[in-house]
């Protein structure tokens, strides 16, 4: 085994980002993930999981308006939006929808993180 290995699988990473609760979708640059732990007071350290399937709130919109989410659709993370996940291709690619959301609605669905 290589002596310079830091994380064998590299899916569970310790990162620094303020204001995150456990279960929040997040991105570090272009790297999508879900906060496994909350941001620690003082250091803002947390553990981020970069793979897996999570129940997350997704908005049924895209870059031009309301748009239903279908199984297999690419989901993006848009930092300025609430909720952060939707079909706006201007965001950071986050993962894939495994359930549907009605056009213009918000729904908590299974999302496969990563791509």
N, C-alpha and C positions, 0 to 999 in steps of 0.2 A: 504494500500500500504506500502511496506517496506520503512523504513526511510533511508536505505543505498543505494537507487537507485541513480546511477550517470547519466545514459542515459537510458530512458525507452525502446527504441528499439535498441540502440547501433549500428545504421547503419551510422550515421553521426558523425565522430569523429574528434576532434582537435588533431593533432599530430605535431611532429617536424621533418622536413626533408628538407634539402637544395636543391635548384635548380629545383623545380617543378613548372610547369606552370599549369594553370587551364585546365583540360581535360587530363592530363598525366596519363597513367596507373602507378601504384606504388605498392610496397609491404612494409610492416613493419614486419620484420621477415617472418612468413608464412601467414600473413593476407593481402589479396589482396584488392585493391580499386582503385578509380580514384580521383585525386585531384580536388576538387570542387573550390578551390581558389589557387592562386599562393603562393609559399613560401614567407613569409613576410621578408623584408630586416631587418637584425639585429637579429631577433628571429628565423627565419626559420619555424614559425608556419604556418599551413595551415589546411583546413578542408578536410577530406578524406571521401568519400562515399564508403561503403563496399558492397552495393547491388545495383542492377539496370541493365539496358541495355544501353550500350554506343557504339557509332561508334568509333572504334579504329583500328589502323593499325596493321595487323597481317602478318607475313611472312610465306609462304607456305613451311616450312622446318620442319624436325624432327631431332632426334639425329644422323641419318646416312646420311642425305642429303635432297634432294627435296621431298616434300610430300604435296599433295593437302589437303586443309582444307575442311571438309564436315560439314554440319549442325549437331550439336550435339557433334562434337569433343571437347575433353578437350583442353583448351588453357593454356599454361604455360608462366610465366614471367621469362625471362633470362636476368639478369642484364648486362651481358657483350655484349649483342647483340643490334643491331639497325636495325629494330625496336625491342623493348623488348619482344613482344608477338609472340609466335610460338607454335609448337607441341613438343618441346624438353622436354621430361619427366624429365630431370635433373634440370629443372627450378622449380620455385614455382608455384603450381597449382593456376590458376588465375580465370578461369571460363569456359564458353562454347560458341563455335561458333554458331551463329544463321544464318549465311550466308556462302558462299563458297569462297575459294581463290585457284587459280590455282597453281599446283605444281611448286615451285621455284619462284613464284611471290609474290609481296606484294599487299595487298588490304586493304581498309578501310571498315570494315564490322561491323555488330552488334554483340556485345559480351555481354553475360550475366555474370556479375561479381559475384563471389562467387560460392559455391557448396554445 
